[in-house]
């Protein structure tokens, strides 16, 4: 008999693709797909069970199917349907508590994989240049999905202490992109004009949706020789991109907005239903975030097929040309780079003749 794998959150595209992928593995006997909402996509030969992980029924499902591996993917920044932020938080936090309580009572469970996010590190001006899995966080997220993820990881650590016989893997994913990505950041990049924070050009990291499936598979199955697939791991493609570089590659103009007005712009976009421009996303687009992935490569033994650059290029190709052709936009930026220094020097000379206060302004 092969593994019996239970996957939560299968109504989402990413979880659905993982369900179809993991059932092809020879060591997997059955896949139990769970969600409160029936999926619109195909789940292959997986057995779908309609259940809300916030309810005690999840414990009966674990016992009935003798589940030995749980892959918890129902941790997300957005809710399916019209539930909004309140439902998303309840599913993330209360749903995880209920699921972990059921796993604790299920003697057959031997492995737990939890989807998390690098948002747990926050985004602040005095943050470390590169976060490792053990970097102390100076400013914990105060709300939104990032705070949910911090709470979820806290509950998972408590579960690991109570059930030391269960191998636990927490995967902190960077921003997920790809041709089929439906994340808040993908919605932001789909805007015809990108609002940015005046004076900031943050560093960003991405992970390709195909690599998300790949690393989940590595964490779910038995560890390969010389690797260990339990612990906490940062998951991201190699390298970084500046926000200005992403705009040029998309061929989209940017509109710099002064920091105090960015929150108002985000509220306006949310009200219009254009994109979920949350506070945590605003902080990311202000200060950026970069994580170290050495443990992913050396301990977990997974090497992403796509770098951050390649991930974004694949995403950009799937979106088609923007308002401005990238090559023309690059030439315009190069011309501005040559003109602006001379203009600044000229203005600086004029200001110096007017006094030191003018130079500072």
Protein Blocks (a to p, Z undefined) as FASTA:
>chain_A
ZZddddehklpmklmmmmmmmmmpmklmbdcdddfbdcfbdehjaccddddfkbmklmmm
mmmnopabdcdfbbcfbdehjlommlmmmmmmmmmmmmmmmmmmmmkbmbdcddddfkln
opafkbcfbdcfklccfbdcfehjklmmmmmmmmmmmmmmmmmmbccddddddddddjkl
ccfklmmmmpmbdcddehiacddddddfklmmmmmmmmmmccdehiacedjdddddedjd
dfklmmmmnopacddddfklmmmmmmmmmmnomaccdfklmmmmmnopaddfklmmmmno
pacfbdfklmmmmmmmmnopafbdfklmmmmmmmmmmmmmmmmmmmmmmmmmnojklmmZ
Z
